[in-house]
Amino acid sequence: MATQQEAVQPPAVEHMQTDGLQPGIQDPAKPFTFTGRVAYATPEEAEMVCNALAVDPELRPEAVTRVLSVEGSSLLLNFAAVDMRTLRAAVCTFCDLLGLASRTLEAFGPGATAAARAVPAEGGAAAAQPAPVAAAVQAR
């Protein structure tokens, strides 16, 4: 009869499946790493997202290093941090930005449908009241 402790043990690590990615950042001062891959439909889409996200520097470069690159139609993410908590915070924040960039690409990028990119007809809600940013630009 197996004990309760034996029945709930997680599977061994050697059964995990990976796509062969190795940590891209080797820094003894930042031993905690995260490496990921995000697939897009085309290399151009991956490049657009990479360029959009690369402009924001890390808030604490002394604690976190981030390297983004494109390989084919995939965006490669490499993070290294001084501790696990800092790594988790950096990766979670980046994933929020990545999600926003990906949703924006879906809505307005090259593969978006014409209906998603359509501007409301004259006299529609958008024409009746300009956005505050547009009004500020026009006033200059």
Accessible surface in RSA format (square Angstrom, percent):
REM  Atomic radii and reference values for relative SASA: ProtOr
REM  Chains: A
REM  Algorithm: Lee & Richards
REM  Probe-radius: 1.40
REM  Slices: 20
REM RES _ NUM      All-atoms   Total-Side   Main-Chain    Non-polar    All polar
REM                ABS   REL    ABS   REL    ABS   REL    ABS   REL    ABS   REL
RES MET A   1   239.51 124.0 153.25 101.4  86.26 205.4 131.28 111.6 108.23 143.4
RES ALA A   2    69.90  64.3  43.99  67.9  25.91  58.9  47.74  67.2  22.16  58.7
RES THR A   3    80.77  57.4  73.38  74.4   7.39  17.6  76.68 103.0   4.08   6.2
RES GLN A   4   153.72  86.0 140.67 102.8  13.05  31.1  50.26 107.0 103.46  78.5
RES GLN A   5   137.55  76.9 131.12  95.8   6.43  15.3  38.78  82.5  98.77  74.9
RES GLU A   6   107.74  61.9  91.23  69.0  16.51  39.3  34.60  66.9  73.14  59.7
RES ALA A   7    80.59  74.1  40.84  63.0  39.74  90.4  51.78  72.9  28.80  76.3
RES VAL A   8   111.65  73.5  86.77  78.6  24.88  59.9  93.17  81.0  18.48  50.1
RES GLN A   9   121.95  68.2  98.41  71.9  23.53  56.0  25.61  54.5  96.33  73.1
RES PRO A  10   111.95  81.6  92.12  84.0  19.83  72.1  97.83  80.8  14.12  87.8
RES PRO A  11   114.55  83.5  90.59  82.6  23.96  87.1 102.67  84.8  11.87  73.8
RES ALA A  12    45.46  41.8  28.72  44.3  16.74  38.1  39.02  54.9   6.44  17.1
RES VAL A  13   116.27  76.5 109.84  99.4   6.44  15.5 111.06  96.5   5.21  14.1
RES GLU A  14   139.20  79.9 102.62  77.6  36.58  87.1  62.72 121.3  76.48  62.4
RES HIS A  15   132.91  72.6 109.48  76.1  23.43  59.9  73.40  75.6  59.51  69.2
RES MET A  16   135.59  70.2 110.35  73.0  25.24  60.1  98.72  83.9  36.87  48.8
RES GLN A  17   174.80  97.7 141.70 103.6  33.10  78.8  49.38 105.1 125.42  95.1
RES THR A  18   112.88  80.3  73.70  74.7  39.18  93.4  60.84  81.7  52.04  78.7
RES ASP A  19    87.91  61.6  51.19  51.0  36.72  86.8  50.33 118.5  37.58  37.5
RES GLY A  20    51.91  64.0   0.00   N/A  51.91  64.0  33.47  91.8  18.44  41.3
RES LEU A  21    48.76  27.2  29.17  20.9  19.59  49.3  31.04  21.8  17.72  47.7
RES GLN A  22   133.59  74.7 122.14  89.3  11.45  27.3  53.42 113.7  80.17  60.8
RES PRO A  23    60.39  44.0  51.77  47.2   8.62  31.3  51.77  42.7   8.62  53.6
RES GLY A  24    52.28  64.5   0.00   N/A  52.28  64.5  20.47  56.2  31.81  71.2
RES ILE A  25    20.80  11.8  15.51  11.6   5.29  12.7  18.44  13.3   2.36   6.4
RES GLN A  26   146.59  82.0 113.25  82.8  33.34  79.4  61.73 131.4  84.87  64.4
RES ASP A  27    48.43  33.9  40.15  40.0   8.28  19.6  11.22  26.4  37.21  37.1
RES PRO A  28   131.48  95.8 101.77  92.8  29.71 108.0 113.90  94.0  17.59 109.3
RES ALA A  29    70.84  65.1  50.21  77.5  20.63  46.9  61.28  86.3   9.56  25.3
RES LYS A  30    20.85  10.2  20.23  12.4   0.62   1.5   7.41   6.7  13.44  14.3
RES PRO A  31    84.07  61.3  54.92  50.1  29.15 106.0  62.15  51.3  21.91 136.2
RES PHE A  32    74.09  37.1  71.15  44.1   2.93   7.6  74.09  44.9   0.00   0.0
RES THR A  33    52.07  37.0  26.49  26.9  25.58  61.0   9.81  13.2  42.26  63.9
RES PHE A  34    70.95  35.5  66.54  41.2   4.41  11.5  70.74  42.9   0.21   0.6
RES THR A  35    35.93  25.6  11.71  11.9  24.22  57.7  10.57  14.2  25.36  38.3
RES GLY A  36    11.16  13.8   0.00   N/A  11.16  13.8  11.16  30.6   0.00   0.0
RES ARG A  37    87.61  36.8  55.99  28.5  31.62  75.3  28.81  39.4  58.80  35.6
RES VAL A  38    40.14  26.4  37.27  33.7   2.88   6.9  40.14  34.9   0.00   0.0
RES ALA A  39    81.02  74.5  55.00  84.9  26.02  59.2  55.17  77.7  25.85  68.5
RES TYR A  40    30.16  14.1  15.17   8.6  14.98  39.0  22.07  16.6   8.08  10.0
RES ALA A  41    88.02  80.9  46.38  71.6  41.64  94.7  58.29  82.1  29.73  78.8
RES THR A  42    52.04  37.0  51.70  52.4   0.35   0.8  49.46  66.4   2.58   3.9
RES PRO A  43    67.90  49.5  66.60  60.7   1.31   4.8  66.90  55.2   1.00   6.2
RES GLU A  44   110.26  63.3 105.43  79.8   4.83  11.5  58.47 113.1  51.79  42.3
RES GLU A  45    25.38  14.6  25.38  19.2   0.00   0.0   0.53   1.0  24.86  20.3
RES ALA A  46     0.00   0.0   0.00   0.0   0.00   0.0   0.00   0.0   0.00   0.0
RES GLU A  47    77.33  44.4  77.33  58.5   0.00   0.0  34.36  66.5  42.97  35.1
RES MET A  48    78.50  40.7  71.35  47.2   7.16  17.0  46.77  39.8  31.73  42.0
RES VAL A  49     3.36   2.2   2.07   1.9   1.29   3.1   3.36   2.9   0.00   0.0
RES CYS A  50    11.48   8.7  11.48  12.8   0.00   0.0   0.00   0.0  11.48  12.4
RES ASN A  51    84.29  58.1  77.89  75.3   6.40  15.4  27.08  65.2  57.22  55.3
RES ALA A  52    57.33  52.7  37.22  57.4  20.11  45.7  48.27  68.0   9.05  24.0
RES LEU A  53    10.21   5.7   8.98   6.4   1.23   3.1   9.10   6.4   1.11   3.0
RES ALA A  54    59.25  54.5  36.00  55.6  23.25  52.9  38.13  53.7  21.11  55.9
RES VAL A  55   113.34  74.6  86.30  78.1  27.04  65.1  94.01  81.7  19.32  52.4
RES ASP A  56    65.68  46.0  65.68  65.4   0.00   0.0  15.42  36.3  50.26  50.1
RES PRO A  57   108.87  79.3  92.44  84.3  16.43  59.7 100.99  83.4   7.88  49.0
RES GLU A  58    37.80  21.7  24.94  18.9  12.86  30.6  10.47  20.2  27.34  22.3
RES LEU A  59   169.63  94.5 142.24 101.8  27.40  68.9 145.10 101.9  24.53  66.0
RES ARG A  60   121.44  51.0 119.65  61.0   1.79   4.3  51.47  70.3  69.97  42.4
RES PRO A  61    86.53  63.1  78.64  71.7   7.88  28.7  78.94  65.2   7.58  47.1
RES GLU A  62   122.94  70.6  99.63  75.4  23.31  55.5  75.25 145.5  47.69  38.9
RES ALA A  63     2.62   2.4   2.32   3.6   0.31   0.7   2.62   3.7   0.00   0.0
RES VAL A  64     6.74   4.4   4.86   4.4   1.89   4.5   4.86   4.2   1.89   5.1
RES THR A  65    42.25  30.1  38.66  39.2   3.59   8.6  34.64  46.5   7.62  11.5
RES ARG A  66    45.74  19.2  20.77  10.6  24.96  59.4   1.23   1.7  44.51  27.0
RES VAL A  67    69.19  45.5  66.10  59.8   3.09   7.5  69.19  60.1   0.00   0.0
RES LEU A  68    29.18  16.3   5.50   3.9  23.68  59.5   5.50   3.9  23.68  63.7
RES SER A  69    44.50  37.6  39.79  53.1   4.71  10.9  37.04  78.9   7.47  10.5
RES VAL A  70    44.58  29.3  13.49  12.2  31.09  74.9  13.49  11.7  31.09  84.3
RES GLU A  71    94.42  54.2  86.26  65.3   8.16  19.4  39.23  75.9  55.19  45.1
RES GLY A  72    51.15  63.1   0.00   N/A  51.15  63.1  37.46 102.8  13.69  30.6
RES SER A  73    36.87  31.2  31.59  42.2   5.28  12.2   4.61   9.8  32.26  45.2
RES SER A  74    12.98  11.0  12.98  17.3   0.00   0.0   0.14   0.3  12.84  18.0
RES LEU A  75     0.00   0.0   0.00   0.0   0.00   0.0   0.00   0.0   0.00   0.0
RES LEU A  76    20.98  11.7  20.98  15.0   0.00   0.0  20.98  14.7   0.00   0.0
RES LEU A  77     5.92   3.3   5.92   4.2   0.00   0.0   5.92   4.2   0.00   0.0
RES ASN A  78    15.63  10.8  15.63  15.1   0.00   0.0   1.00   2.4  14.64  14.1
RES PHE A  79     1.19   0.6   0.22   0.1   0.96   2.5   0.22   0.1   0.96   2.8
RES ALA A  80     0.00   0.0   0.00   0.0   0.00   0.0   0.00   0.0   0.00   0.0
RES ALA A  81     0.00   0.0   0.00   0.0   0.00   0.0   0.00   0.0   0.00   0.0
RES VAL A  82    58.37  38.4  43.81  39.7  14.56  35.1  43.81  38.1  14.56  39.5
RES ASP A  83    60.10  42.1  60.10  59.8   0.00   0.0  27.82  65.5  32.29  32.2
RES MET A  84   114.65  59.4 112.86  74.7   1.79   4.3  96.85  82.3  17.80  23.6
RES ARG A  85   183.41  77.0 177.83  90.7   5.58  13.3  56.17  76.8 127.24  77.1
RES THR A  86    17.26  12.3  13.05  13.2   4.20  10.0   8.74  11.7   8.52  12.9
RES LEU A  87    11.14   6.2  11.14   8.0   0.00   0.0  11.14   7.8   0.00   0.0
RES ARG A  88   138.93  58.3 132.91  67.8   6.02  14.3  60.43  82.6  78.50  47.6
RES ALA A  89    49.81  45.8  44.93  69.3   4.89  11.1  49.34  69.5   0.47   1.2
RES ALA A  90    13.57  12.5   3.02   4.7  10.55  24.0  11.31  15.9   2.26   6.0
RES VAL A  91    19.64  12.9  19.64  17.8   0.00   0.0  19.64  17.1   0.00   0.0
RES CYS A  92    68.61  51.9  64.29  71.7   4.33  10.2  26.88  68.1  41.73  45.0
RES THR A  93    80.26  57.1  78.05  79.1   2.21   5.3  53.95  72.5  26.31  39.8
RES PHE A  94     4.09   2.0   2.44   1.5   1.66   4.3   3.75   2.3   0.35   1.0
RES CYS A  95    57.53  43.5  49.23  54.9   8.30  19.5  23.64  59.9  33.89  36.5
RES ASP A  96   106.92  74.9  94.96  94.5  11.96  28.3  30.55  71.9  76.37  76.2
RES LEU A  97    64.73  36.0  63.19  45.2   1.54   3.9  63.43  44.5   1.30   3.5
RES LEU A  98    16.51   9.2  16.51  11.8   0.00   0.0  16.51  11.6   0.00   0.0
RES GLY A  99    21.86  27.0   0.00   N/A  21.86  27.0  21.46  58.9   0.40   0.9
RES LEU A 100    99.62  55.5  99.62  71.3   0.00   0.0  99.62  70.0   0.00   0.0
RES ALA A 101    17.58  16.2   7.71  11.9   9.88  22.5  14.44  20.3   3.14   8.3
RES SER A 102    22.31  18.8  21.86  29.2   0.44   1.0  18.85  40.1   3.46   4.8
RES ARG A 103   144.60  60.7 140.32  71.5   4.28  10.2  67.59  92.4  77.01  46.7
RES THR A 104    66.18  47.1  62.47  63.3   3.71   8.8  51.93  69.7  14.26  21.6
RES LEU A 105    20.59  11.5  13.62   9.7   6.98  17.5  17.89  12.6   2.70   7.3
RES GLU A 106   131.48  75.5 110.62  83.7  20.87  49.7  50.09  96.9  81.39  66.5
RES ALA A 107    37.29  34.3  31.40  48.5   5.89  13.4  37.29  52.5   0.00   0.0
RES PHE A 108   129.14  64.6 112.97  70.0  16.17  42.1 113.14  68.6  16.00  45.8
RES GLY A 109     9.88  12.2   0.00   N/A   9.88  12.2   9.57  26.3   0.31   0.7
RES PRO A 110    85.00  61.9  55.67  50.7  29.33 106.6  63.92  52.8  21.08 131.0
RES GLY A 111    66.36  81.8   0.00   N/A  66.36  81.8  37.85 103.9  28.51  63.8
RES ALA A 112     9.73   8.9   0.03   0.0   9.71  22.1   3.49   4.9   6.24  16.5
RES THR A 113    92.26  65.6  83.26  84.4   9.00  21.4  81.80 109.9  10.46  15.8
RES ALA A 114    80.51  74.0  67.88 104.8  12.63  28.7  70.79  99.7   9.72  25.8
RES ALA A 115    88.02  80.9  61.54  95.0  26.47  60.2  68.79  96.9  19.23  50.9
RES ALA A 116    52.43  48.2  23.87  36.8  28.56  65.0  36.08  50.8  16.35  43.3
RES ARG A 117   110.56  46.4  91.11  46.4  19.45  46.3  34.22  46.8  76.34  46.3
RES ALA A 118    70.40  64.7  40.27  62.1  30.13  68.5  50.22  70.7  20.18  53.5
RES VAL A 119   128.49  84.5 105.32  95.3  23.17  55.8 106.82  92.8  21.67  58.8
RES PRO A 120    77.17  56.2  53.33  48.6  23.84  86.7  65.77  54.3  11.40  70.9
RES ALA A 121    82.11  75.5  63.65  98.2  18.46  42.0  74.63 105.1   7.48  19.8
RES GLU A 122   175.38 100.7 139.68 105.7  35.70  85.0  57.01 110.3 118.37  96.6
RES GLY A 123    67.15  82.8   0.00   N/A  67.15  82.8  37.45 102.8  29.71  66.5
RES GLY A 124    25.13  31.0   0.00   N/A  25.13  31.0  24.21  66.4   0.92   2.1
RES ALA A 125    93.86  86.3  69.37 107.1  24.50  55.7  77.74 109.5  16.13  42.7
RES ALA A 126    59.15  54.4  38.56  59.5  20.59  46.8  48.29  68.0  10.85  28.8
RES ALA A 127    60.34  55.5  24.37  37.6  35.97  81.8  35.63  50.2  24.71  65.5
RES ALA A 128    84.86  78.0  45.19  69.7  39.67  90.2  57.16  80.5  27.70  73.4
RES GLN A 129   144.19  80.6 132.58  96.9  11.61  27.6  35.33  75.2 108.86  82.6
RES PRO A 130    73.60  53.6  58.34  53.2  15.26  55.5  64.65  53.4   8.95  55.6
RES ALA A 131    58.81  54.1  46.92  72.4  11.88  27.0  53.18  74.9   5.62  14.9
RES PRO A 132   114.07  83.1 102.00  93.0  12.08  43.9 109.17  90.1   4.91  30.5
RES VAL A 133   113.60  74.8 110.45 100.0   3.15   7.6 113.60  98.7   0.00   0.0
RES ALA A 134    38.74  35.6  32.10  49.5   6.63  15.1  37.92  53.4   0.82   2.2
RES ALA A 135    44.36  40.8  37.91  58.5   6.45  14.7  39.53  55.7   4.83  12.8
RES ALA A 136    56.53  52.0  46.55  71.8   9.99  22.7  54.53  76.8   2.00   5.3
RES VAL A 137   100.95  66.4  93.12  84.3   7.82  18.8  93.46  81.2   7.48  20.3
RES GLN A 138   135.74  75.9 103.37  75.5  32.37  77.1  45.20  96.2  90.53  68.7
RES ALA A 139    90.77  83.5  48.40  74.7  42.36  96.4  60.56  85.3  30.20  80.0
RES ARG A 140   244.82 102.8 181.25  92.4  63.56 151.3  84.67 115.7 160.15  97.1
END  Absolute sums over single chains surface
CHAIN  1 A    10194.7       7945.5       2249.2       6364.8       3830.0
END  Absolute sums over all chains
TOTAL         10194.7       7945.5       2249.2       6364.8       3830.0
